[in-house]
């Protein structure tokens, strides 16, 4: 989620001098601190370790002092760790979650969690930040048993050092109930939690969860209004726009009954599908959006995309307002005027 990436960016200390960004370990030796620079334990396979830095293997860390003496210390003697720039694997996994590659993110983050597990509570250990990324990935997959088990682990480990993690755990619990089909309790809890959350990205995520439950219970007009709140009130949270547009398009299709046919909700739905394909072409929602478009429009979009790739085009003007503004004025106005 975007909150994860913001936290990672802050932890990276982007404005610190380059020499201060190297990770290091600090031991307690005879009542005195002993600090060693550390090679990245998650460097790509085949990367040659820096001989001036320590190497972490299993439960020990080894350091060549430079005078021919090699020192080895147990993890149990660590006093703290310093990771001004988080392990690259955590950042990589967080980016994969953003792209919807949740299974791949788990494959990347699991070794990080195993590596830091023996010292998860050590000051400076990035275990909790890695765990947050795993929670984000599990929340989007269908294995509710794995999600429940990890939520229990994370609740016990949360020490308040990762801003917003407690709220994210609550979100994960609600999302789990969505997957289990308990939409009635989801709708009640979502309304309560929306008043407590401060982070815009989590508010946007919870709004989507609420909209999904409304759609699942066939409350299509309410679902439409709720999906539209995401671009209206949380437009800066781009990560959630494709899902909001897709939910909007599906809600409009569901409302396109014979009685509503004069409103041409089908055109409004197609507009949002095209917006996903054009503005978020690599999102997982884009593939579904293509499948929902009529065949002739889908072919036209594919040809347009191929033409845009083949040759540069002139900068196009801003898109016209969504047809939904005309086809479903009540829904659009409700999204702007109503509360959650």
C-alpha positions as CSV (number, residue, x, y, z in Angstrom):
1,X,0.0,0.0,0.0
2,X,1.1,3.6,-0.4
3,X,1.4,3.9,3.4
4,X,4.0,1.1,3.3
5,X,6.0,2.8,0.6
6,X,5.9,6.1,2.5
7,X,7.2,4.5,5.6
8,X,10.0,2.8,3.7
9,X,10.9,6.0,2.0
10,X,11.2,7.8,5.3
11,X,13.3,5.0,6.8
12,X,15.7,5.2,3.8
13,X,16.8,8.6,5.0
14,X,17.2,9.9,1.5
15,X,19.0,13.1,2.5
16,X,21.7,11.5,4.6
17,X,25.2,11.5,3.3
18,X,26.0,8.4,1.4
19,X,28.5,7.1,3.9
20,X,25.8,7.1,6.7
21,X,23.4,4.9,4.7
22,X,25.4,1.7,5.2
23,X,23.8,-0.8,7.5
24,X,25.7,-1.8,10.6
25,X,25.5,-4.0,13.7
26,X,26.4,-2.9,17.2
27,X,27.5,-5.5,19.8
28,X,27.8,-5.3,23.6
29,X,31.3,-6.6,24.3
30,X,32.6,-6.4,27.9
31,X,30.2,-3.5,28.6
32,X,31.5,-1.5,25.5
33,X,29.9,-1.0,22.1
34,X,31.6,-2.6,19.1
35,X,30.2,-1.4,15.8
36,X,30.7,-3.3,12.5
37,X,29.6,-2.3,9.0
38,X,27.5,-5.1,7.5
39,X,27.1,-6.5,4.0
40,X,23.5,-6.7,2.8
41,X,22.4,-10.3,3.6
42,X,19.8,-10.0,0.8
43,X,22.2,-9.0,-2.0
44,X,21.5,-10.8,-5.3
45,X,23.1,-14.3,-5.7
46,X,26.7,-14.1,-6.9
47,X,27.3,-10.6,-5.4
48,X,30.8,-10.5,-4.0
49,X,30.8,-9.4,-0.4
50,X,32.7,-6.2,0.5
51,X,35.8,-7.5,2.5
52,X,35.7,-4.4,4.7
53,X,32.3,-5.3,6.0
54,X,30.9,-8.1,8.2
55,X,29.1,-11.1,6.8
56,X,25.9,-12.4,8.5
57,X,25.5,-16.2,8.3
58,X,22.9,-18.0,10.4
59,X,23.3,-17.2,14.1
60,X,26.7,-15.6,13.7
61,X,28.3,-12.5,12.2
62,X,31.9,-12.5,11.1
63,X,34.1,-9.5,10.5
64,X,37.7,-9.2,9.2
65,X,39.3,-6.4,11.1
66,X,41.9,-5.8,8.4
67,X,44.9,-6.8,10.4
68,X,44.5,-10.5,9.7
69,X,42.2,-11.0,12.6
70,X,38.8,-12.4,11.9
71,X,36.2,-11.9,14.6
72,X,32.9,-13.8,15.1
73,X,30.1,-12.7,17.3
74,X,26.8,-14.4,18.2
75,X,23.5,-12.7,17.4
76,X,22.7,-13.0,21.1
77,X,25.4,-10.4,21.8
78,X,23.9,-7.8,19.5
79,X,22.8,-4.6,21.2
80,X,21.1,-3.0,18.2
81,X,21.1,-2.8,14.4
82,X,21.3,0.3,12.3
83,X,19.5,0.2,8.9
84,X,19.3,3.8,7.7
85,X,18.4,2.3,4.3
86,X,16.2,-0.8,4.6
87,X,17.2,-4.1,3.0
88,X,16.5,-4.0,-0.7
89,X,14.3,-7.1,-0.4
90,X,11.8,-5.2,1.7
91,X,11.5,-2.4,-0.8
92,X,11.3,-4.9,-3.7
93,X,8.5,-6.8,-2.0
94,X,6.6,-3.6,-1.2
95,X,6.8,-2.5,-4.8
96,X,5.5,-5.9,-5.9
97,X,2.5,-5.5,-3.6
98,X,1.8,-2.1,-5.3
99,X,1.8,-3.8,-8.7
100,X,-0.6,-6.5,-7.5
101,X,2.1,-9.3,-7.6
102,X,1.2,-10.5,-4.1
103,X,2.4,-14.1,-4.4
104,X,5.8,-12.9,-5.7
105,X,6.0,-10.4,-2.9
106,X,5.6,-13.2,-0.4
107,X,8.4,-15.2,-2.0
108,X,10.7,-12.2,-1.6
109,X,9.7,-11.1,2.0
110,X,9.6,-14.6,3.6
111,X,13.5,-15.0,3.6
112,X,13.7,-11.5,5.2
113,X,11.4,-12.4,8.0
114,X,13.2,-15.7,8.6
115,X,16.6,-13.9,8.7
116,X,15.5,-11.3,11.3
117,X,13.1,-13.6,13.3
118,X,15.6,-14.5,16.0
119,X,16.2,-10.7,16.7
120,X,12.8,-9.4,15.7
121,X,12.6,-7.3,18.9
122,X,16.1,-6.0,18.8
123,X,16.3,-2.2,18.5
124,X,16.7,-1.3,14.8
125,X,15.6,-4.7,13.5
126,X,13.5,-4.2,10.3
127,X,11.5,-7.4,11.0
128,X,8.3,-5.4,11.8
129,X,8.5,-3.4,8.5
130,X,9.0,-6.6,6.6
131,X,6.0,-8.1,8.4
132,X,3.9,-5.1,7.4
133,X,4.7,-5.9,3.7
134,X,3.7,-9.5,4.3
135,X,0.4,-8.4,5.8
136,X,-0.3,-6.3,2.8
137,X,0.3,-9.2,0.5
138,X,-1.7,-11.8,2.5
139,X,-4.6,-9.4,2.7
140,X,-5.0,-9.5,-1.1
141,X,-4.8,-13.3,-1.4
142,X,-7.5,-15.9,-0.7
143,X,-5.8,-17.9,2.1
144,X,-7.8,-16.6,5.1
145,X,-6.3,-19.1,7.4
146,X,-2.7,-17.9,6.7
147,X,-3.9,-14.3,7.1
148,X,-5.6,-15.0,10.4
149,X,-2.5,-16.8,11.8
150,X,-0.2,-14.0,10.7
151,X,-2.5,-11.3,12.1
152,X,-2.2,-13.0,15.5
153,X,1.6,-13.0,15.3
154,X,1.7,-9.4,14.2
155,X,-0.6,-8.2,16.9
156,X,1.7,-9.7,19.5
157,X,4.8,-8.2,17.9
158,X,3.5,-4.7,17.2
159,X,5.3,-2.3,19.5
160,X,4.1,0.9,17.9
161,X,7.3,1.6,16.1
162,X,5.7,1.4,12.6
163,X,3.2,4.2,12.2
164,X,-0.3,3.1,11.2
165,X,0.4,-0.6,11.6
166,X,-2.3,-1.1,14.3
167,X,-4.9,0.4,12.0
168,X,-3.6,-1.7,9.1
169,X,-4.1,-4.8,11.2
170,X,-7.7,-3.8,11.8
171,X,-8.1,-3.3,8.1
172,X,-6.8,-6.8,7.4
173,X,-9.3,-8.3,9.8
174,X,-12.1,-6.6,8.0
175,X,-10.8,-7.7,4.7
176,X,-10.6,-11.2,5.9
177,X,-14.3,-11.1,6.8
178,X,-15.1,-9.9,3.3
179,X,-13.4,-13.0,1.9
180,X,-15.4,-15.1,4.3
181,X,-18.6,-13.5,3.1
182,X,-19.5,-11.8,6.4
183,X,-20.6,-8.6,4.7
184,X,-23.1,-7.5,7.3
185,X,-20.4,-7.1,10.0
186,X,-18.0,-5.6,7.5
187,X,-20.4,-2.8,6.7
188,X,-20.9,-2.0,10.4
189,X,-17.2,-2.1,11.3
190,X,-16.2,-0.2,8.2
191,X,-18.3,2.8,9.1
192,X,-16.9,2.8,12.7
193,X,-13.3,2.5,11.6
194,X,-13.6,5.1,8.8
195,X,-14.1,7.7,11.6
196,X,-10.9,6.6,13.4
197,X,-8.4,6.3,10.5
198,X,-6.2,9.3,9.7
199,X,-4.0,8.0,6.9
200,X,-5.6,8.8,3.5
201,X,-4.4,5.6,1.9
202,X,-6.0,3.5,4.5
203,X,-9.2,5.5,4.3
204,X,-9.2,4.8,0.6
205,X,-8.6,1.1,1.1
206,X,-11.4,0.8,3.7
207,X,-13.8,2.7,1.4
208,X,-13.1,0.1,-1.3
209,X,-13.6,-2.7,1.1
210,X,-17.0,-1.2,2.1
211,X,-18.0,-0.7,-1.6
212,X,-17.0,-4.3,-2.4
213,X,-19.3,-5.6,0.4
214,X,-22.2,-3.4,-0.8
215,X,-21.7,-4.8,-4.3
216,X,-21.6,-8.4,-3.0
217,X,-24.9,-7.8,-1.2
218,X,-26.4,-6.4,-4.5
219,X,-26.8,-2.9,-3.1
220,X,-25.5,-1.6,-6.4
221,X,-26.5,2.1,-6.1
222,X,-24.9,2.4,-2.7
223,X,-21.8,0.5,-4.0
224,X,-21.6,3.0,-6.9
225,X,-21.7,6.0,-4.6
226,X,-19.1,4.5,-2.4
227,X,-16.7,3.5,-5.2
228,X,-16.9,7.1,-6.5
229,X,-15.8,8.4,-3.2
230,X,-12.3,7.1,-3.8
231,X,-11.4,9.3,-6.8
232,X,-13.4,12.2,-5.4
233,X,-11.9,12.3,-1.9
234,X,-8.8,10.3,-2.2
235,X,-7.7,11.0,-5.8
236,X,-4.0,11.4,-4.7
237,X,-4.0,7.8,-3.7
238,X,-3.4,6.5,-7.2
239,X,-2.9,2.9,-6.2
240,X,-6.6,2.6,-5.4
241,X,-8.1,4.4,-8.5
242,X,-8.1,1.3,-10.9
243,X,-10.1,-0.8,-8.4
244,X,-12.5,2.1,-7.7
245,X,-13.0,2.7,-11.5
246,X,-13.6,-1.1,-12.0
247,X,-16.1,-1.2,-9.2
248,X,-17.8,1.8,-10.6
249,X,-18.1,0.2,-14.0
250,X,-19.5,-3.0,-12.6
251,X,-22.0,-1.2,-10.5
252,X,-23.2,0.8,-13.5
253,X,-23.5,-2.4,-15.5
254,X,-25.6,-4.0,-12.7
255,X,-27.8,-0.9,-12.6
256,X,-28.3,-1.0,-16.4
257,X,-31.8,-2.6,-16.2
258,X,-34.5,-2.2,-18.8
259,X,-36.1,0.6,-16.7
260,X,-32.8,2.5,-16.6
261,X,-31.9,1.8,-20.3
262,X,-32.6,5.4,-21.4
263,X,-29.9,6.7,-19.0
264,X,-27.3,4.8,-21.1
265,X,-25.4,3.5,-18.1
266,X,-23.6,1.1,-20.4
267,X,-21.8,4.1,-21.9
268,X,-20.9,5.4,-18.5
269,X,-19.6,1.9,-17.6
270,X,-17.5,1.7,-20.7
271,X,-16.0,5.1,-20.0
272,X,-14.5,4.0,-16.7
273,X,-13.3,0.7,-18.3
274,X,-11.4,2.7,-20.9
275,X,-10.0,5.0,-18.3
276,X,-8.4,2.0,-16.5
277,X,-7.0,0.6,-19.7
278,X,-5.5,4.0,-20.8
279,X,-4.3,5.4,-17.5
280,X,-3.4,2.2,-15.7
281,X,-2.4,-0.2,-18.5
282,X,-0.2,-2.5,-16.3
283,X,-2.6,-2.8,-13.4
284,X,-4.4,-6.1,-12.8
285,X,-7.7,-4.3,-13.2
286,X,-6.8,-3.4,-16.8
287,X,-7.0,-7.0,-17.9
288,X,-10.5,-7.4,-16.4
289,X,-11.5,-4.1,-17.9
290,X,-10.6,-5.3,-21.4
291,X,-12.7,-8.4,-20.9
292,X,-15.7,-6.3,-19.9
293,X,-15.6,-4.0,-22.9
294,X,-17.6,-5.0,-26.0
295,X,-15.4,-6.7,-28.6
296,X,-15.2,-3.8,-31.0
297,X,-14.2,-1.4,-28.3
298,X,-11.7,-3.8,-26.9
299,X,-10.1,-4.1,-30.4
300,X,-10.1,-0.4,-30.8
301,X,-8.3,0.1,-27.4
302,X,-5.7,-2.5,-28.3
303,X,-5.1,-0.8,-31.7
304,X,-4.9,2.6,-29.9
305,X,-2.4,1.2,-27.5
306,X,-0.3,-0.3,-30.3
307,X,-0.3,2.9,-32.2
308,X,0.8,4.9,-29.1
309,X,3.7,2.5,-28.6
310,X,4.8,2.5,-32.3
311,X,5.1,6.3,-32.6
312,X,5.0,9.4,-30.4
313,X,1.8,11.3,-30.4
314,X,0.9,14.9,-29.7
315,X,-0.1,15.7,-26.2
316,X,-3.8,15.2,-25.9
317,X,-6.1,17.6,-24.0
318,X,-7.5,16.6,-20.6
319,X,-10.3,14.0,-20.9
320,X,-13.9,15.1,-21.0
321,X,-16.0,14.6,-17.9
322,X,-17.2,11.0,-17.3
323,X,-20.4,10.1,-19.0
324,X,-21.6,9.1,-15.5
325,X,-21.9,12.7,-14.7
326,X,-24.8,12.8,-17.2
327,X,-26.0,9.2,-17.2
328,X,-26.1,8.9,-13.4
329,X,-26.1,12.4,-11.9
330,X,-27.7,11.2,-8.7
331,X,-24.8,8.7,-8.1
332,X,-22.1,11.3,-8.9
333,X,-23.7,14.0,-6.8
334,X,-24.2,11.5,-3.9
335,X,-20.5,10.6,-3.9
336,X,-19.5,14.2,-3.5
337,X,-22.2,15.2,-1.0
338,X,-22.8,12.2,1.3
339,X,-20.7,10.9,4.1
340,X,-19.2,7.4,4.3
